[in-house]
Structures are given as C-alpha cells and as structure tokens.
Amino acid sequence: MPQPPGIIPLVPAPAPGAPGTITKTPVGDIAASRTTDSVTPNTNITLTAVTPGSAGNSINLTITTAGSPSQPLLVNTTGNSIAVILGTDGAGAANSTANAVLAALNGDPDTAALVVVTLPPGSNGTGIMGNFTGFLQGGSSVAAPGVIPQVPATAPDAPEVIPRTQASGPPAPATIDLSPAGAPPPPGIITPV
C-alpha cells in the first residue's frame, strides 16, 4: 500500500550480520613485549608477555652485574618483577651471554609464567649482556567483538516499534511523519515510499 507524502517507513533494527549492521571485527588482545637495548651485536633478548593484554605492561625486567668475581648467573622473579644478576668471571666482569640469560629466564618457572624469552631477529645470542632496566610495552586489550545495530530514529508522535522475534515473522513497517502539521513535503527532498 502506498504511503502518504512525507511519511518515511521505520523498521526494527536488523539482525546481526544483516544489511544495516556494523560488525566489529575481533582483533584480539596484543601481548606486551620488550627487547633489551644494547648496541653491541648479539647481546639482546626479547621478552613477550605470556598473557596478551595491557596487564603485561606492568612486567619489569632488571639486569645487573654481580660486581664480585666468579659469581653465577641468577634469576629471581617476584610478582611482575624479573631480576637477573649476570654471572661474572674471575676478574668480576660479566660473562653471561644472551643465550645463557634466555635459557635461565625460560627455565625459571616463575618467570616462564609471565614471559617467553627469545632472541631478536638477526641475533645469535653469543654476546655478553650488560645492565638493563625497563617495563614491557605495547600490550593492549581490545573491546569484545559484537554488533552495533543502526537503530532508526523515532519521533515523539511515531508509533511504537516492536522488535521482531523469530516467531513473529516479518514486521509491518512503522512510519514517522516528518513534515510539519498539514504541510506538504518539500519537493525533491522527501518522496513517497
């Protein structure tokens, strides 16, 4: 049945995935990570949070040198703080390679619960590590996926729109008269539906 001039049909919001909806694409949470910043080749490691999301940004890594001769490489993880004390040689100089630190961190159950440690691209891990302090970075949590319906506007005098259910079948379109009381619609702007 033709609608009178100035009447625009109003229909319920479409079902998810139907034309007229915007579906947010789930990207997933992003894990925080950090690569130590030595300029010496083959001396860096990369830590990546086991659990993706912004909480990984609170994980802190501190690497220091023992300072006294002939000390072993030590790892101590408490909460979100990972402490590495580099081993030393007979003269007290650090002698822990990136590979050794990587193995010690991945081999410690408390640390392995927080991060996975790898070598950055291009590194063979044979260089002696130096001191470092820093937090993991870049972790973020994204909104949960969902559907945002494009809900039609309503006017004060518009009939109530009852959402369609599976059992009710297709709804009859509701209408809203947008023209001023008794005035015809402007030519070329609103057309009969």
NULUM-365531 format. One record per atom (N, C-alpha, C): residue number from 0; residue in one letter; atom name; z, y, x. Coordinates in steps of 0.02 Angstrom, whole numbers, plus 32768, in hexadecimal, padded with zeros to 4 digits. Layout:
BEGIN
pos code site w v u
NUM a CA Z Y X;
...
//
This chain:
BEGIN
pos code site w v u
0 m N 8000 7FC5 802B;
0 m CA 8000 8000 8000;
0 m C 8000 803E 802D;
1 p N 7FD3 806E 8020;
1 p CA 7FD1 80AA 804A;
1 p C 8010 80D4 8042;
2 q N 8025 80F3 807A;
2 q CA 805F 811E 807B;
2 q C 804A 8165 8068;
3 p N 8076 818A 8047;
3 p CA 8067 81D0 8038;
3 p C 8062 81F8 8079;
4 p N 803D 8230 8078;
4 p CA 8038 8259 80B5;
4 p C 807D 826F 80CD;
5 g N 8085 8270 810F;
5 g CA 80C3 8287 812D;
5 g C 80F8 8251 8133;
6 i N 80E8 8214 811F;
6 i CA 8117 81DD 8123;
6 i C 8105 81B1 815E;
7 i N 8135 81A4 8189;
7 i CA 812A 817A 81C4;
7 i C 8152 813A 81BB;
8 p N 8132 8100 81C3;
8 p CA 8159 80C2 81B9;
8 p C 818C 80B9 81F1;
9 l N 81C4 809D 81DF;
9 l CA 81FA 808F 820E;
9 l C 8208 8044 820B;
10 v N 8205 8023 8243;
10 v CA 8210 7FDB 8244;
10 v C 824B 7FCC 8273;
11 p N 826B 7F93 8269;
11 p CA 82A3 7F81 8295;
11 p C 828C 7F77 82DD;
12 a N 82BC 7F7B 830B;
12 a CA 82AD 7F70 8352;
12 a C 8291 7F29 835B;
13 p N 825F 7F22 8386;
13 p CA 8241 7EE0 8391;
13 p C 8270 7EB1 83B6;
14 a N 8261 7E71 83B3;
14 a CA 8288 7E3F 83D6;
14 a C 827C 7E46 8421;
15 p N 82AB 7E2E 844C;
15 p CA 82A1 7E31 8495;
15 p C 825E 7E11 84A9;
16 g N 823C 7E33 84D5;
16 g CA 81FB 7E1A 84EE;
16 g C 81C0 7E2D 84C2;
17 a N 81CE 7E48 8487;
17 a CA 8197 7E5B 845A;
17 a C 817D 7EA0 846E;
18 p N 8141 7EB1 8458;
18 p CA 8128 7EF5 8465;
18 p C 815A 7F28 844A;
19 g N 8165 7F5D 8470;
19 g CA 8194 7F90 845C;
19 g C 81D8 7F88 847B;
20 t N 81E0 7F58 84A9;
20 t CA 8220 7F50 84CB;
20 t C 8215 7F5B 8516;
21 i N 824A 7F6D 8537;
21 i CA 824A 7F74 857F;
21 i C 8279 7F3F 859A;
22 t N 8260 7F12 85C2;
22 t CA 8289 7EDD 85DE;
22 t C 8299 7EEF 8626;
23 k N 82D9 7EF4 8637;
23 k CA 82ED 7F01 867C;
23 k C 82E1 7EC1 86A4;
24 t N 82C2 7EC7 86DD;
24 t CA 82B5 7E8E 8708;
24 t C 82F1 7E82 8734;
25 p N 830F 7E46 8731;
25 p CA 8348 7E39 875C;
25 p C 8331 7E33 87A5;
26 v N 834E 7E5C 87CF;
26 v CA 833D 7E5B 8816;
26 v C 8370 7E32 883C;
27 g N 83AD 7E33 8826;
27 g CA 83E2 7E0F 8848;
27 g C 8409 7E3E 8875;
28 d N 8446 7E2A 8883;
28 d CA 846F 7E51 88B0;
28 d C 8455 7E4C 88F7;
29 i N 8461 7E7F 891F;
29 i CA 844B 7E81 8964;
29 i C 8488 7E78 8991;
30 a N 8483 7E4B 89C0;
30 a CA 84BB 7E3D 89EE;
30 a C 84BF 7E73 8A24;
31 a N 84FC 7E87 8A33;
31 a CA 8509 7EB6 8A6A;
31 a C 84FB 7E93 8AAC;
32 s N 84E5 7EB9 8ADE;
32 s CA 84DA 7E9C 8B20;
32 s C 84E4 7ED2 8B55;
33 r N 84E7 7EBB 8B93;
33 r CA 84EF 7EEA 8BCB;
33 r C 84DA 7EC7 8C0B;
34 t N 84B3 7EEA 8C34;
34 t CA 84A1 7ED2 8C76;
34 t C 84C5 7EFE 8CA9;
35 t N 84E5 7EDE 8CD9;
35 t CA 8506 7F04 8D0E;
35 t C 84D1 7F30 8D30;
36 d N 84E7 7F65 8D51;
36 d CA 84B7 7F99 8D67;
36 d C 84AE 7FA0 8DB2;
37 s N 84B4 7F6B 8DD7;
37 s CA 84AA 7F70 8E1F;
37 s C 8460 7F7C 8E2E;
38 v N 8452 7FA6 8E61;
38 v CA 840D 7FB2 8E75;
38 v C 83F6 7F7E 8EA8;
39 t N 8424 7F56 8EC1;
39 t CA 8413 7F22 8EF2;
39 t C 83F3 7EE7 8ECD;
40 p N 83B9 7ED0 8EE3;
40 p CA 8396 7E99 8EC0;
40 p C 83C1 7E5A 8EBC;
41 n N 83B9 7E35 8E86;
41 n CA 83D7 7DF3 8E7A;
41 n C 8423 7DF4 8E76;
42 t N 8441 7E2D 8E66;
42 t CA 848A 7E32 8E63;
42 t C 84A4 7E41 8E1C;
43 n N 8479 7E42 8DEB;
43 n CA 848F 7E53 8DA7;
43 n C 8493 7E16 8D7A;
44 i N 84BC 7E1D 8D46;
44 i CA 84C0 7DEB 8D11;
44 i C 84BA 7E10 8CCE;
45 t N 84A7 7DEB 8C9A;
45 t CA 84A3 7E07 8C57;
45 t C 84D2 7DE1 8C2A;
46 l N 84FC 7E05 8C06;
46 l CA 8529 7DE7 8BD5;
46 l C 850F 7DF7 8B90;
47 t N 850D 7DC6 8B63;
47 t CA 84F7 7DCF 8B1E;
47 t C 852D 7DB2 8AF1;
48 a N 8543 7DD9 8AC0;
48 a CA 8578 7DC2 8A92;
48 a C 8561 7D83 8A6D;
49 v N 858E 7D53 8A67;
49 v CA 857F 7D16 8A42;
49 v C 8575 7D25 89F8;
50 t N 859E 7D51 89DD;
50 t CA 8599 7D63 8996;
50 t C 8573 7DA4 898F;
51 p N 8539 7DA3 896D;
51 p CA 8514 7DE1 8963;
51 p C 853B 7E12 8938;
52 g N 852C 7E52 8940;
52 g CA 854B 7E86 8918;
52 g C 856D 7EBA 8945;
53 s N 8585 7EEE 8924;
53 s CA 85A2 7F26 8949;
53 s C 85E4 7F16 896A;
54 a N 8606 7EE1 8954;
54 a CA 8646 7ECE 8973;
54 a C 863E 7EBE 89BD;
55 g N 8603 7EA7 89D2;
55 g CA 85F6 7E97 8A18;
55 g C 85F9 7ED3 8A45;
56 n N 85F3 7F0F 8A29;
56 n CA 85F6 7F4C 8A51;
56 n C 863C 7F58 8A6D;
57 s N 866E 7F34 8A55;
57 s CA 86B3 7F3D 8A6D;
57 s C 86C3 7F0D 8AA7;
58 i N 8693 7EE4 8ABC;
58 i CA 86A0 7EB6 8AF4;
58 i C 8697 7EDD 8B35;
59 n N 86C9 7ED9 8B61;
59 n CA 86CA 7EFF 8BA0;
59 n C 86C9 7ECF 8BDC;
60 l N 86A0 7EE0 8C0D;
60 l CA 869C 7EBA 8C4C;
60 l C 86B3 7EE6 8C85;
61 t N 86E1 7ECA 8CAE;
61 t CA 86F8 7EEC 8CEB;
61 t C 86F0 7EBB 8D25;
62 i N 86CB 7ED0 8D58;
62 i CA 86C3 7EA7 8D94;
62 i C 86E0 7ECF 8DCF;
63 t N 870F 7EB1 8DF3;
63 t CA 872E 7ED1 8E2D;
63 t C 872F 7E9F 8E67;
64 t N 873B 7EB9 8EA2;
64 t CA 8741 7E8F 8EDE;
64 t C 878B 7E83 8EEC;
65 a N 879B 7E45 8F01;
65 a CA 87E1 7E33 8F0D;
65 a C 8803 7E61 8F3F;
66 g N 87E0 7E75 8F73;
66 g CA 87FC 7EA4 8FA3;
66 g C 8821 7E84 8FDC;
67 s N 8830 7E45 8FD7;
67 s CA 8851 7E23 900F;
67 s C 8825 7DE7 9025;
68 p N 882B 7DD1 9062;
68 p CA 8800 7D9D 907D;
68 p C 8808 7D59 905A;
69 s N 87D1 7D34 9059;
69 s CA 87CE 7CEE 9043;
69 s C 87EB 7CE1 8FFE;
70 q N 87D6 7D09 8FCD;
70 q CA 87ED 7D01 8F88;
70 q C 87B6 7CDF 8F5F;
71 p N 87CA 7CB6 8F2D;
71 p CA 8799 7C95 8F03;
71 p C 8780 7CC4 8ECB;
72 l N 8747 7CB4 8EAF;
72 l CA 872C 7CD7 8E74;
72 l C 8758 7CC6 8E38;
73 l N 876F 7CF8 8E14;
73 l CA 879B 7CED 8DDA;
73 l C 877E 7D0F 8D9C;
74 v N 8788 7CEE 8D62;
74 v CA 8774 7D0A 8D21;
74 v C 87B0 7D08 8CF4;
75 n N 87BE 7D3F 8CD1;
75 n CA 87F5 7D42 8CA1;
75 n C 87DC 7D68 8C64;
76 t N 87DC 7D47 8C2A;
76 t CA 87C7 7D67 8BEC;
76 t C 8802 7D69 8BBD;
77 t N 8812 7DA6 8BA6;
77 t CA 8847 7DB0 8B75;
77 t C 882C 7DDC 8B3E;
78 g N 882C 7DC2 8B01;
78 g CA 880F 7DE8 8AC9;
78 g C 87C5 7DF5 8AD7;
79 n N 87B1 7E34 8AD5;
79 n CA 876C 7E47 8AE3;
79 n C 8761 7E61 8B2A;
80 s N 8793 7E58 8B55;
80 s CA 878E 7E70 8B9B;
80 s C 8782 7E36 8BCA;
81 i N 874B 7E3A 8BEE;
81 i CA 8738 7E07 8C1F;
81 i C 8742 7E26 8C64;
82 a N 876D 7E07 8C8C;
82 a CA 877B 7E20 8CD0;
82 a C 8763 7DEB 8D02;
83 v N 873B 7E02 8D33;
83 v CA 8723 7DD8 8D69;
83 v C 873D 7DF5 8DAA;
84 i N 875D 7DCC 8DD2;
84 i CA 8772 7DE0 8E15;
84 i C 8746 7DB9 8E45;
85 l N 871B 7DDD 8E69;
85 l CA 86EB 7DBC 8E96;
85 l C 8710 7D9B 8ED0;
86 g N 86F8 7D60 8EE3;
86 g CA 8713 7D3E 8F1E;
86 g C 8702 7D65 8F5D;
87 t N 8728 7D58 8F92;
87 t CA 871D 7D7C 8FD1;
87 t C 8718 7D4A 900B;
88 d N 86FA 7D63 9041;
88 d CA 86F5 7D3C 907F;
88 d C 8732 7D49 90AA;
89 g N 8732 7D2F 90E6;
89 g CA 876A 7D37 9114;
89 g C 8779 7D7F 9126;
90 a N 8748 7DAB 9120;
90 a CA 8752 7DF2 9131;
90 a C 8766 7E1B 90F3;
91 g N 8768 7DFC 90B7;
91 g CA 877A 7E20 907B;
91 g C 873E 7E3D 9056;
92 a N 8701 7E30 906D;
92 a CA 86C5 7E49 904A;
92 a C 86B3 7E18 9012;
93 a N 8699 7E35 8FDB;
93 a CA 8685 7E0B 8FA2;
93 a C 8650 7DD8 8FB9;
94 n N 8655 7D9B 8F9F;
94 n CA 8623 7D69 8FAF;
94 n C 860C 7D41 8F72;
95 s N 861A 7D5B 8F36;
95 s CA 8606 7D39 8EF8;
95 s C 85C0 7D50 8EE4;
96 t N 8593 7D1F 8EDE;
96 t CA 854E 7D2F 8EC9;
96 t C 854B 7D37 8E7D;
97 a N 8515 7D54 8E65;
97 a CA 850A 7D59 8E1D;
97 a C 850A 7D14 8DFD;
98 n N 84EB 7CE3 8E1F;
98 n CA 84EB 7C9E 8E04;
98 n C 8532 7C82 8DFE;
99 a N 855D 7C8F 8E30;
99 a CA 85A1 7C77 8E2E;
99 a C 85C9 7C97 8DF5;
100 v N 85C0 7CD9 8DEC;
100 v CA 85E3 7CFD 8DB7;
100 v C 85C9 7CE4 8D73;
101 l N 8588 7CDC 8D6C;
101 l CA 856A 7CC2 8D2E;
101 l C 858A 7C7E 8D1D;
102 a N 858D 7C50 8D4D;
102 a CA 85A9 7C0E 8D41;
102 a C 85F3 7C11 8D2F;
103 a N 8618 7C3D 8D50;
103 a CA 8660 7C44 8D42;
103 a C 866B 7C5F 8CFB;
104 l N 8644 7C91 8CE8;
104 l CA 864C 7CAE 8CA5;
104 l C 8638 7C7D 8C6F;
105 n N 85FE 7C5C 8C76;
105 n CA 85E8 7C2C 8C44;
105 n C 8615 7BEE 8C42;
106 g N 8637 7BE0 8C79;
106 g CA 8663 7BA6 8C7D;
106 g C 86A9 7BB2 8C63;
107 d N 86BA 7BF1 8C56;
107 d CA 86FD 7C01 8C3D;
107 d C 86FA 7C00 8BF0;
108 p N 8722 7BD4 8BCF;
108 p CA 871D 7BCF 8B86;
108 p C 872B 7C10 8B61;
109 d N 875B 7C37 8B78;
109 d CA 876B 7C76 8B55;
109 d C 8730 7CA8 8B5A;
110 t N 8711 7CAA 8B95;
110 t CA 86D7 7CD6 8B9F;
110 t C 869B 7CBD 8B78;
111 a N 8690 7C7B 8B7B;
111 a CA 8656 7C5E 8B58;
111 a C 865A 7C66 8B0D;
112 a N 8696 7C70 8AF2;
112 a CA 869E 7C7D 8AAB;
112 a C 8686 7CC3 8A98;
113 l N 8684 7CEF 8ACA;
113 l CA 8670 7D35 8ABD;
113 l C 8627 7D43 8AD0;
114 v N 8612 7D2A 8B0A;
114 v CA 85D0 7D3D 8B26;
114 v C 85AC 7D01 8B44;
115 v N 856B 7D0A 8B49;
115 v CA 8540 7CDD 8B6F;
115 v C 8527 7D06 8BAA;
116 v N 852D 7CEB 8BE6;
116 v CA 851A 7D10 8C23;
116 v C 84DA 7CF2 8C3F;
117 t N 84A9 7D1E 8C4E;
117 t CA 8469 7D09 8C6A;
117 t C 8458 7D38 8CA4;
118 l N 8423 7D26 8CC8;
118 l CA 8408 7D54 8CFA;
118 l C 83D3 7D7F 8CD9;
119 p N 83CF 7DBE 8CEB;
119 p CA 839A 7DE8 8CCF;
119 p C 8355 7DD1 8CE9;
120 p N 8320 7DE2 8CC5;
120 p CA 82DD 7DCF 8CDC;
120 p C 82D0 7DE5 8D24;
121 g N 82B3 7DB9 8D4B;
121 g CA 82A1 7DC9 8D90;
121 g C 82D8 7DBC 8DC3;
122 s N 8314 7DAA 8DAC;
122 s CA 834B 7D9F 8DDA;
122 s C 8352 7D54 8DE8;
123 n N 8361 7D43 8E28;
123 n CA 836F 7CFD 8E38;
123 n C 83BA 7CF1 8E41;
124 g N 83E3 7D27 8E3B;
124 g CA 842B 7D20 8E3C;
124 g C 844B 7D12 8E7F;
125 t N 8425 7D1A 8EB5;
125 t CA 8441 7D09 8EF7;
125 t C 8464 7D43 8F19;
126 g N 8461 7D7E 8EFD;
126 g CA 8481 7DB8 8F1C;
126 g C 84CB 7DBB 8F0E;
127 i N 84F0 7DDB 8F3B;
127 i CA 8538 7DE3 8F35;
127 i C 8546 7E1B 8F03;
128 m N 856F 7E0D 8ED2;
128 m CA 857F 7E3F 8E9E;
128 m C 85B0 7E72 8EB8;
129 g N 85AF 7EAC 8E98;
129 g CA 85DD 7EE2 8EA7;
129 g C 8606 7EF4 8E69;
130 n N 862F 7F28 8E6F;
130 n CA 865B 7F3D 8E38;
130 n C 8632 7F58 8DFE;
131 f N 864E 7F4F 8DC3;
131 f CA 862D 7F67 8D86;
131 f C 8661 7F6C 8D4E;
132 t N 865A 7F9E 8D23;
132 t CA 8682 7FA4 8CE6;
132 t C 8655 7FBE 8CAF;
133 g N 8658 7F9E 8C75;
133 g CA 8631 7FB7 8C3C;
133 g C 8638 7F8B 8BFE;
134 f N 8629 7FA9 8BC5;
134 f CA 862A 7F86 8B85;
134 f C 85E4 7F6E 8B75;
135 l N 85E0 7F37 8B4F;
135 l CA 85A0 7F21 8B34;
135 l C 8588 7F58 8B05;
136 q N 8547 7F5C 8AFB;
136 q CA 852A 7F92 8AD3;
136 q C 84F3 7F77 8AA6;
137 g N 84E2 7F9F 8A73;
137 g CA 84A7 7F91 8A4A;
137 g C 84B1 7F61 8A11;
138 g N 84EE 7F47 8A09;
138 g CA 84FA 7F1A 89D0;
138 g C 84FA 7F42 8990;
139 s N 84DA 7F27 895D;
139 s CA 84DB 7F4A 891D;
139 s C 84D8 7F18 88E4;
140 s N 84F4 7F2D 88AD;
140 s CA 84F5 7F04 8870;
140 s C 84C7 7F26 883E;
141 v N 849A 7F00 8821;
141 v CA 846C 7F1B 87F0;
141 v C 8485 7F0A 87AA;
142 a N 846E 7F31 877A;
142 a CA 8481 7F26 8735;
142 a C 8467 7EE2 871D;
143 a N 848B 7EC5 86EF;
143 a CA 8476 7E85 86D3;
143 a C 8434 7E8D 86AE;
144 p N 8409 7E5A 86B0;
144 p CA 83CA 7E5F 868C;
144 p C 83D6 7E64 8641;
145 g N 83A8 7E82 861E;
145 g CA 83AF 7E88 85D6;
145 g C 8372 7EA9 85B8;
146 v N 8376 7EB5 8578;
146 v CA 833F 7ED4 8554;
146 v C 8359 7F15 8536;
147 i N 8332 7F49 853D;
147 i CA 8342 7F89 8520;
147 i C 8310 7F95 84E8;
148 p N 8325 7F8F 84A8;
148 p CA 82F4 7F9A 8473;
148 p C 82E5 7FE4 846C;
149 q N 82A8 7FF2 8459;
149 q CA 8295 8037 8449;
149 q C 82A4 8040 83FF;
150 v N 82E0 805A 83F0;
150 v CA 82F6 805F 83AB;
150 v C 82D7 809D 838B;
151 p N 82B9 8095 834F;
151 p CA 829A 80CF 832F;
151 p C 82CF 8102 8319;
152 a N 82BA 8140 8319;
152 a CA 82E6 8176 8303;
152 a C 82EF 8172 82B7;
153 t N 8328 818B 829F;
153 t CA 8333 818E 8257;
153 t C 8342 81D5 8243;
154 a N 8334 81E4 8205;
154 a CA 8341 8226 81E9;
154 a C 8379 821F 81B6;
155 p N 839D 8255 81A7;
155 p CA 83D6 8251 8179;
155 p C 83C3 8233 8135;
156 d N 8386 8242 811B;
156 d CA 8372 822B 80D9;
156 d C 834D 81E8 80DC;
157 a N 8346 81CB 8118;
157 a CA 831F 818E 811F;
157 a C 8345 8153 8101;
158 p N 831F 8125 80E3;
158 p CA 8340 80E9 80C9;
158 p C 835E 80C1 8103;
159 e N 8392 809B 80F4;
159 e CA 83B2 8072 8128;
159 e C 8382 803C 8140;
160 v N 8380 8032 8181;
160 v CA 8357 7FFE 819E;
160 v C 8384 7FC2 81AB;
161 i N 8374 7F8A 818D;
161 i CA 839B 7F4D 8196;
161 i C 8378 7F22 81C9;
162 p N 839C 7F10 8201;
162 p CA 837C 7EE7 8234;
162 p C 8364 7EA4 8219;
163 r N 832B 7E8F 8231;
163 r CA 830E 7E4F 821C;
163 r C 8334 7E16 823D;
164 t N 833F 7DE1 8218;
164 t CA 835C 7DA5 8234;
164 t C 8328 7D6F 8233;
165 q N 8335 7D38 8254;
165 q CA 8306 7D00 8257;
165 q C 82F3 7CE9 8211;
166 a N 8325 7CE5 81E4;
166 a CA 8319 7CC8 81A2;
166 a C 82F9 7CF8 8171;
167 s N 82FC 7D39 817D;
167 s CA 82E6 7D69 814B;
167 s C 829B 7D75 814B;
168 g N 8278 7D60 817F;
168 g CA 8230 7D6B 8182;
168 g C 821F 7DB2 8194;
169 p N 81DF 7DC5 8190;
169 p CA 81CC 7E09 81A4;
169 p C 81E8 7E3C 8173;
170 p N 8202 7E73 818E;
170 p CA 821F 7EA7 8162;
170 p C 81E8 7ED4 8146;
171 a N 81F8 7EF1 810E;
171 a CA 81CC 7F24 80F3;
171 a C 81DB 7F64 811A;
172 p N 81A6 7F89 812E;
172 p CA 81B3 7FC6 8155;
172 p C 81DA 7FFA 812D;
173 a N 820A 801A 814D;
173 a CA 822D 8053 812F;
173 a C 8206 8091 8143;
174 t N 8211 80C9 8121;
174 t CA 81EC 8105 8131;
174 t C 821B 8140 8138;
175 i N 8203 8172 815D;
175 i CA 8227 81B1 8165;
175 i C 81F5 81E8 8155;
176 d N 8207 8215 8128;
176 d CA 81DD 824E 8119;
176 d C 81F0 8286 8147;
177 l N 81C3 8298 8176;
177 l CA 81D1 82CC 81A7;
177 l C 81B7 8310 8193;
178 s N 8194 8314 815C;
178 s CA 817A 8355 8147;
178 s C 81AF 837C 8122;
179 p N 81AD 83BF 8124;
179 p CA 81DE 83E7 80FF;
179 p C 81D8 83D7 80B4;
180 a N 820E 83E1 8090;
180 a CA 820F 83D0 8049;
180 a C 81D5 83F1 8025;
181 g N 81AB 83C8 8006;
181 g CA 8173 83DF 7FDE;
181 g C 8138 83F9 8005;
182 a N 813C 83FD 8047;
182 a CA 8104 8418 806F;
182 a C 80D7 83DE 8086;
183 p N 8096 83EB 8086;
183 p CA 8069 83B7 809F;
183 p C 806E 83B4 80EB;
184 p N 805D 837B 8109;
184 p CA 8060 8375 8151;
184 p C 802C 83A3 8174;
185 p N 803A 83BA 81B0;
185 p CA 8009 83E2 81D3;
185 p C 7FCA 83BA 81E1;
186 p N 7F90 83D8 81D8;
186 p CA 7F51 83B2 81E2;
186 p C 7F4A 839B 822A;
187 g N 7F35 835C 8233;
187 g CA 7F26 8342 8275;
187 g C 7F62 832D 829D;
188 i N 7F9F 8337 8283;
188 i CA 7FDA 8324 82AA;
188 i C 7FFB 82E5 828C;
189 i N 8007 82E6 824C;
189 i CA 8023 82AB 822B;
189 i C 7FEF 8292 81FB;
190 t N 7FDF 8253 8202;
190 t CA 7FAC 8236 81D6;
190 t C 7FCB 8200 81AC;
191 p N 7FB1 81F3 8171;
191 p CA 7FCC 81BC 8148;
191 p C 7FC4 817A 816B;
192 v N 7FF5 814F 815E;
192 v CA 7FF3 810C 817C;
192 v C 7FE0 80DA 8147;
//
